[in-house]
Amino acid sequence: MFIIVILIGFAVISYAVQSKLKSKFKKYSQITLSSGISGREAAEKMLKDNGIYDVKVMSVEGQLTDHYNPANKTVNLSSDVYNNRSAAAVAVAAHEVGHAVQHAKAYSFLELRSALVPLQNVSAKIINFVFMAMLFGAFALPQLINPQLALMVIIGCYTVFTLFAFITLPVEYDASKRGLAWMTTSGVTTPQEHDMAKDSLKWAARTYLVAAIASLVTLLYYVMMFLGSRD
């Protein structure tokens, strides 16, 4: 019961951090940069300043859907970032280009995370099947799946999820660090605007931190369930 309460607590914290991030982004998106540079222009300039010419900057639908795709080497910016000329937009754009710089320089944690993506995807499919089998078995076929075997599979999957989540942390923090450093050296932001950008990325990073800790707590919950089922 204690673990369940903690998990609920993390769900509430995650929602609060996400809400704070959206609030910060909305606030800083309304303040136009003195340099007048847009998210797209910032991304293209940072790529050029880092000697990267094979990465394309694209606009994608959605809000806070920004990401770097190493498979086709594209920096994908949501419309709110792509066209916006604010500290928040430039911060997000620089962060995503930070991933492109990591890719170009073979940043070890990014390569490790990319290598884990297929295993992460397979684990997600497996755990969905196990949960469906357990639910169906609980009501119709008690012998459909052995409870201890199911817990072992769930623990294995959550071990992958947790490892992936914690490896993601240095990748995200480093991308923000690279982006903020570039904003300083390039002069696209004033000191006050730089603080706004830094604050935006700080809350974005906290979403990954909360997710990683929540994944670890969930893993420990299932481990305790498994140990208890053996008594």
ABEGO torsion letter per residue (X at the ends): XAAAAAAAAAAAAAAAAAAAAAAAAAAAAABBBAAGBBAAAAAAAAAAAAGBAABBBBBBBEBGABBBBAAAGBBBBBAAAAABBBAAAAAAAAAAAAAAAAAAAGBAAAAAAAAAAAAAAAAAAAAAAAAAAAAAAAAABAAABBAAAAAAAAAAAAAAAAAAAAAAAAAAAAAAAAAAAAAAAAGABBAAAAAAAAAAAAAAAAAAAAAAAAAAAAAAAAAAAAAAAAX
